[in-house]
Amino acid sequence: MTNSNQFSSDPTQGNGSSRSATSDNGLNKIAIGALIGAILGGIAAALANQNTTTQVNQGIRNVGRTAKSTADSLNDTVQRIGSAVNSVAENINGSTQEVNDALNSVATNVSGTVKNTVGTVKGTAEGVNATVKTAMDAVNTVKASASDVQNVAQQTVNVAADSAEASSGETLYKLVPVNQSSQ
């Protein structure tokens, strides 16, 4: 199939008529030119009419008003979204401050509890230390007494009793302390 704008040497191609393609192409161009001229003439005549010009102006103004209204609505929407984001941010900031205060309170209470516990443990340790010291003093006192008893026992002399023999054939001894100053 050939393009209608191309010349063809076969008179039977195209629309099936016996006329040449050259004459069809020329008629087509004339028809299209007349149609374009009629449209442009109609537009020019319409614009020449005052009512048509007024309606076109009103239509253009309405388009402008609609664009302005749409822009204003978009601006309002953006401002509402901005306010909502601001409100959320303020609430997050407030919540963060509350969490910070709660954590600070817990840390302060834990610190106070630790200080009280350390004070109690320190007092208990001091009490245990004093008890151990008292016990050591008592041990040293008993130790000193035992040493004194040992010294006294070493200073005693076995002395035979007046009755040299007991009834069972045993010898009785009498312990007599020896005065250290006499030695």
C-alpha positions in Angstrom: 0.0 0.0 0.0 1.4 3.4 -0.8 1.2 6.6 1.1 -1.6 8.9 -0.2 1.0 11.8 -0.5 3.2 9.8 -2.9 2.8 9.8 -6.7 1.9 6.5 -8.2 2.3 5.5 -11.8 -0.5 2.9 -11.5 -3.9 4.5 -12.1 -5.7 1.6 -10.4 -4.0 2.0 -7.0 -5.3 4.3 -4.3 -9.1 4.7 -4.1 -9.7 2.5 -7.1 -10.7 5.3 -9.4 -9.1 5.8 -12.8 -8.1 9.4 -12.1 -4.4 10.0 -11.5 -2.9 10.3 -8.1 -1.6 13.7 -9.0 -5.0 15.2 -9.3 -6.2 13.5 -6.0 -3.3 14.9 -4.1 -3.9 18.4 -5.3 -7.6 18.2 -4.4 -6.7 16.9 -1.0 -4.4 19.8 -0.4 -7.0 22.3 -1.5 -9.6 20.6 0.8 -7.3 20.7 3.8 -6.3 24.3 3.2 -10.0 25.3 2.9 -10.7 23.5 6.2 -7.9 25.2 8.0 -8.9 28.6 6.6 -12.5 28.0 7.7 -11.4 27.2 11.2 -9.1 30.2 11.5 -11.8 32.4 10.1 -14.3 31.0 12.6 -11.9 31.7 15.4 -11.2 35.2 14.1 -15.0 35.9 13.8 -15.6 34.5 17.3 -13.0 36.7 18.7 -14.3 39.7 16.9 -17.7 39.2 18.6 -17.7 41.1 22.0 -19.7 38.3 23.8 -17.3 35.6 22.7 -14.3 37.7 23.8 -16.0 38.3 27.2 -16.7 34.6 27.7 -13.1 33.7 26.7 -11.8 36.3 29.2 -14.1 35.0 31.9 -12.9 31.4 31.2 -9.3 32.5 31.5 -10.1 34.4 34.7 -11.9 31.3 36.1 -8.9 29.2 35.3 -6.7 31.7 37.2 -9.1 31.8 40.1 -9.1 28.0 40.2 -5.3 27.9 40.1 -5.2 30.4 42.9 -7.8 28.6 45.0 -5.9 25.3 44.5 -2.6 27.0 45.5 -4.3 28.5 48.6 -5.8 25.1 49.5 -2.4 23.5 49.1 -0.9 26.2 51.3 -3.5 25.5 54.0 -2.9 21.8 53.8 0.9 22.2 54.1 0.4 24.6 57.1 -1.9 22.0 58.8 0.6 19.3 58.2 3.4 21.5 59.5 1.3 22.2 62.7 0.7 18.5 63.1 4.4 17.7 62.8 5.2 20.5 65.2 2.6 19.2 67.7 4.1 15.6 67.5 7.6 17.0 67.9 6.5 19.0 71.0 4.8 15.9 72.5 7.9 13.8 71.9 10.0 16.5 73.5 7.6 16.5 76.5 7.7 12.7 76.7 11.5 12.7 76.5 11.6 15.2 79.4 9.3 13.0 81.5 11.5 9.9 80.8 14.6 12.0 81.7 13.0 13.1 85.0 11.9 9.5 85.8 15.4 8.2 85.1 17.0 10.9 87.2 14.6 10.2 90.1 15.4 6.4 89.9 19.2 7.1 89.8 18.9 9.5 92.8 16.9 6.9 94.7 19.4 4.1 93.9 22.3 6.3 94.9 20.6 7.1 98.2 19.9 3.4 98.8 23.5 2.5 98.0 24.8 5.2 100.4 22.5 4.0 103.2 23.6 0.4 102.6 27.2 1.3 102.6 26.7 3.2 105.8 25.0 0.2 107.4 27.7 -2.2 106.2 30.3 0.2 107.5 28.6 0.4 110.9 28.3 -3.4 111.0 32.0 -3.8 110.0 33.0 -1.4 112.8 30.8 -3.3 115.3 32.3 -6.6 114.2 35.8 -5.1 114.4 35.1 -3.9 117.9 33.7 -7.3 118.9 36.8 -9.1 117.4 39.1 -6.7 119.3 37.2 -7.3 122.6 37.4 -11.1 121.9 41.1 -10.8 121.2 41.6 -8.7 124.5 39.7 -11.5 126.3 41.9 -14.2 124.7 45.0 -12.2 125.6 43.7 -11.8 129.2 43.0 -15.6 129.5 46.4 -16.3 127.9 48.1 -14.1 130.4 46.2 -15.8 133.3 47.2 -19.2 131.9 50.8 -18.1 131.7 50.5 -17.0 135.4 49.1 -20.3 136.4 51.8 -22.1 134.4 54.4 -20.0 136.2 52.9 -20.9 139.6 52.7 -24.6 138.7 56.4 -24.6 137.8 57.3 -23.0 141.0 55.6 -25.6 143.2 57.6 -28.4 144.8 56.5 -31.9 145.4 56.7 -32.4 149.2 56.0 -35.7 150.8 53.1 -35.6 153.2 53.4 -36.4 156.9 51.9 -39.7 156.5 54.2 -41.2 154.0 52.0 -43.9 152.8 48.4 -44.1 152.2 46.3 -47.0 153.1 46.5 -48.6 149.7 50.3 -48.5 149.6 50.6 -45.2 147.7 52.7 -42.3 148.5 51.1 -38.9 149.0 52.7 -35.7 147.9 51.8 -32.2 149.0 52.3 -29.3 146.6 53.8 -26.3 148.3 54.2 -22.9 146.5 57.6 -21.5 146.5 58.0 -17.8 147.0 59.9 -16.3 144.1 61.5 -13.7 146.3 63.2 -16.3 148.3 65.0 -17.8 145.3 
